[in-house]
């Protein structure tokens, strides 16, 4: 029996809740399975390119045409122009993108601020990089970030803050004052932001998603994670 690198991690909450849902024949709300099927055009185009022979290794940062289209989408949605060659990387899912960002950024002894409840892949990735997770709880009913608590939690070892907006599971969206306060913290303490924005295109009641890509100062200090799977209801692709 080998010894795990993360002996205190335990079984993922997703696995536990899915097992319970199966056991009791209940609706499984534990994981972000989209409610809708993937668009027919997307499925047809995937089939088309498989049959056309586009089945070999892609460039490590993604197919150029796809990188260009992602940059064009960002320009349309967030009114910011980015360099597709230097600033867009395509990964096999958002969890891989989060892992890559954390491993690239976090070193031994670094601290990373995480807001709970949080995606349970954050902490293992931080610990595997040699870092420490600093947990700050969000409280019902509004799940607003207490920025004074965040300021108190930041130390000389703090390397980054992980933001999740729109937030899973509460649906909370960061507002302008949150962005301004975050920007101040980043500037004052030379921090980085890992911004999990996989639900960026799913907002309601006229609320607007404020991406780190909207602000030039934050954009330069942020890793922004988006998701084709969430956007196009194809999390298994």
Secondary structure as a PSIPRED ss2 file (coil, helix, strand):
# PSIPRED VFORMAT (PSIPRED V4.0)

   1 X C   1.000  0.000  0.000
   2 X C   1.000  0.000  0.000
   3 X C   1.000  0.000  0.000
   4 X C   1.000  0.000  0.000
   5 X C   1.000  0.000  0.000
   6 X C   1.000  0.000  0.000
   7 X C   1.000  0.000  0.000
   8 X C   1.000  0.000  0.000
   9 X C   1.000  0.000  0.000
  10 X C   1.000  0.000  0.000
  11 X C   1.000  0.000  0.000
  12 X C   1.000  0.000  0.000
  13 X H   0.000  1.000  0.000
  14 X H   0.000  1.000  0.000
  15 X H   0.000  1.000  0.000
  16 X H   0.000  1.000  0.000
  17 X H   0.000  1.000  0.000
  18 X H   0.000  1.000  0.000
  19 X H   0.000  1.000  0.000
  20 X H   0.000  1.000  0.000
  21 X H   0.000  1.000  0.000
  22 X H   0.000  1.000  0.000
  23 X H   0.000  1.000  0.000
  24 X H   0.000  1.000  0.000
  25 X C   1.000  0.000  0.000
  26 X C   1.000  0.000  0.000
  27 X C   1.000  0.000  0.000
  28 X C   1.000  0.000  0.000
  29 X C   1.000  0.000  0.000
  30 X C   1.000  0.000  0.000
  31 X C   1.000  0.000  0.000
  32 X C   1.000  0.000  0.000
  33 X C   1.000  0.000  0.000
  34 X C   1.000  0.000  0.000
  35 X C   1.000  0.000  0.000
  36 X C   1.000  0.000  0.000
  37 X C   1.000  0.000  0.000
  38 X C   1.000  0.000  0.000
  39 X C   1.000  0.000  0.000
  40 X H   0.000  1.000  0.000
  41 X H   0.000  1.000  0.000
  42 X H   0.000  1.000  0.000
  43 X H   0.000  1.000  0.000
  44 X H   0.000  1.000  0.000
  45 X H   0.000  1.000  0.000
  46 X H   0.000  1.000  0.000
  47 X H   0.000  1.000  0.000
  48 X H   0.000  1.000  0.000
  49 X H   0.000  1.000  0.000
  50 X H   0.000  1.000  0.000
  51 X H   0.000  1.000  0.000
  52 X C   1.000  0.000  0.000
  53 X C   1.000  0.000  0.000
  54 X C   1.000  0.000  0.000
  55 X C   1.000  0.000  0.000
  56 X C   1.000  0.000  0.000
  57 X C   1.000  0.000  0.000
  58 X C   1.000  0.000  0.000
  59 X C   1.000  0.000  0.000
  60 X C   1.000  0.000  0.000
  61 X C   1.000  0.000  0.000
  62 X C   1.000  0.000  0.000
  63 X C   1.000  0.000  0.000
  64 X H   0.000  1.000  0.000
  65 X H   0.000  1.000  0.000
  66 X H   0.000  1.000  0.000
  67 X H   0.000  1.000  0.000
  68 X H   0.000  1.000  0.000
  69 X H   0.000  1.000  0.000
  70 X H   0.000  1.000  0.000
  71 X H   0.000  1.000  0.000
  72 X H   0.000  1.000  0.000
  73 X H   0.000  1.000  0.000
  74 X H   0.000  1.000  0.000
  75 X H   0.000  1.000  0.000
  76 X H   0.000  1.000  0.000
  77 X H   0.000  1.000  0.000
  78 X H   0.000  1.000  0.000
  79 X C   1.000  0.000  0.000
  80 X C   1.000  0.000  0.000
  81 X C   1.000  0.000  0.000
  82 X C   1.000  0.000  0.000
  83 X C   1.000  0.000  0.000
  84 X H   0.000  1.000  0.000
  85 X H   0.000  1.000  0.000
  86 X H   0.000  1.000  0.000
  87 X H   0.000  1.000  0.000
  88 X C   1.000  0.000  0.000
  89 X C   1.000  0.000  0.000
  90 X C   1.000  0.000  0.000
  91 X C   1.000  0.000  0.000
  92 X C   1.000  0.000  0.000
  93 X C   1.000  0.000  0.000
  94 X H   0.000  1.000  0.000
  95 X H   0.000  1.000  0.000
  96 X H   0.000  1.000  0.000
  97 X H   0.000  1.000  0.000
  98 X H   0.000  1.000  0.000
  99 X H   0.000  1.000  0.000
 100 X H   0.000  1.000  0.000
 101 X H   0.000  1.000  0.000
 102 X H   0.000  1.000  0.000
 103 X H   0.000  1.000  0.000
 104 X H   0.000  1.000  0.000
 105 X H   0.000  1.000  0.000
 106 X C   1.000  0.000  0.000
 107 X C   1.000  0.000  0.000
 108 X C   1.000  0.000  0.000
 109 X C   1.000  0.000  0.000
 110 X C   1.000  0.000  0.000
 111 X E   0.000  0.000  1.000
 112 X E   0.000  0.000  1.000
 113 X E   0.000  0.000  1.000
 114 X E   0.000  0.000  1.000
 115 X E   0.000  0.000  1.000
 116 X E   0.000  0.000  1.000
 117 X C   1.000  0.000  0.000
 118 X C   1.000  0.000  0.000
 119 X C   1.000  0.000  0.000
 120 X C   1.000  0.000  0.000
 121 X H   0.000  1.000  0.000
 122 X H   0.000  1.000  0.000
 123 X H   0.000  1.000  0.000
 124 X H   0.000  1.000  0.000
 125 X H   0.000  1.000  0.000
 126 X H   0.000  1.000  0.000
 127 X H   0.000  1.000  0.000
 128 X H   0.000  1.000  0.000
 129 X C   1.000  0.000  0.000
 130 X C   1.000  0.000  0.000
 131 X C   1.000  0.000  0.000
 132 X E   0.000  0.000  1.000
 133 X E   0.000  0.000  1.000
 134 X E   0.000  0.000  1.000
 135 X E   0.000  0.000  1.000
 136 X E   0.000  0.000  1.000
 137 X E   0.000  0.000  1.000
 138 X C   1.000  0.000  0.000
 139 X C   1.000  0.000  0.000
 140 X C   1.000  0.000  0.000
 141 X C   1.000  0.000  0.000
 142 X C   1.000  0.000  0.000
 143 X C   1.000  0.000  0.000
 144 X C   1.000  0.000  0.000
 145 X C   1.000  0.000  0.000
 146 X C   1.000  0.000  0.000
 147 X H   0.000  1.000  0.000
 148 X H   0.000  1.000  0.000
 149 X H   0.000  1.000  0.000
 150 X H   0.000  1.000  0.000
 151 X H   0.000  1.000  0.000
 152 X H   0.000  1.000  0.000
 153 X H   0.000  1.000  0.000
 154 X C   1.000  0.000  0.000
 155 X C   1.000  0.000  0.000
 156 X C   1.000  0.000  0.000
 157 X C   1.000  0.000  0.000
 158 X E   0.000  0.000  1.000
 159 X E   0.000  0.000  1.000
 160 X E   0.000  0.000  1.000
 161 X E   0.000  0.000  1.000
 162 X E   0.000  0.000  1.000
 163 X E   0.000  0.000  1.000
 164 X E   0.000  0.000  1.000
 165 X C   1.000  0.000  0.000
 166 X C   1.000  0.000  0.000
 167 X C   1.000  0.000  0.000
 168 X C   1.000  0.000  0.000
 169 X C   1.000  0.000  0.000
 170 X C   1.000  0.000  0.000
 171 X C   1.000  0.000  0.000
 172 X C   1.000  0.000  0.000
 173 X C   1.000  0.000  0.000
 174 X C   1.000  0.000  0.000
 175 X C   1.000  0.000  0.000
 176 X H   0.000  1.000  0.000
 177 X H   0.000  1.000  0.000
 178 X H   0.000  1.000  0.000
 179 X H   0.000  1.000  0.000
 180 X H   0.000  1.000  0.000
 181 X H   0.000  1.000  0.000
 182 X H   0.000  1.000  0.000
 183 X H   0.000  1.000  0.000
 184 X H   0.000  1.000  0.000
 185 X H   0.000  1.000  0.000
 186 X H   0.000  1.000  0.000
 187 X H   0.000  1.000  0.000
 188 X H   0.000  1.000  0.000
 189 X H   0.000  1.000  0.000
 190 X C   1.000  0.000  0.000
 191 X C   1.000  0.000  0.000
 192 X E   0.000  0.000  1.000
 193 X E   0.000  0.000  1.000
 194 X E   0.000  0.000  1.000
 195 X E   0.000  0.000  1.000
 196 X E   0.000  0.000  1.000
 197 X C   1.000  0.000  0.000
 198 X C   1.000  0.000  0.000
 199 X C   1.000  0.000  0.000
 200 X C   1.000  0.000  0.000
 201 X C   1.000  0.000  0.000
 202 X C   1.000  0.000  0.000
 203 X C   1.000  0.000  0.000
 204 X C   1.000  0.000  0.000
 205 X C   1.000  0.000  0.000
 206 X C   1.000  0.000  0.000
 207 X C   1.000  0.000  0.000
 208 X C   1.000  0.000  0.000
 209 X C   1.000  0.000  0.000
 210 X C   1.000  0.000  0.000
 211 X C   1.000  0.000  0.000
 212 X H   0.000  1.000  0.000
 213 X H   0.000  1.000  0.000
 214 X H   0.000  1.000  0.000
 215 X C   1.000  0.000  0.000
 216 X H   0.000  1.000  0.000
 217 X H   0.000  1.000  0.000
 218 X H   0.000  1.000  0.000
 219 X H   0.000  1.000  0.000
 220 X C   1.000  0.000  0.000
 221 X C   1.000  0.000  0.000
 222 X E   0.000  0.000  1.000
 223 X E   0.000  0.000  1.000
 224 X E   0.000  0.000  1.000
 225 X E   0.000  0.000  1.000
 226 X C   1.000  0.000  0.000
 227 X C   1.000  0.000  0.000
 228 X H   0.000  1.000  0.000
 229 X H   0.000  1.000  0.000
 230 X H   0.000  1.000  0.000
 231 X H   0.000  1.000  0.000
 232 X C   1.000  0.000  0.000
 233 X C   1.000  0.000  0.000
 234 X C   1.000  0.000  0.000
 235 X C   1.000  0.000  0.000
 236 X C   1.000  0.000  0.000
 237 X C   1.000  0.000  0.000
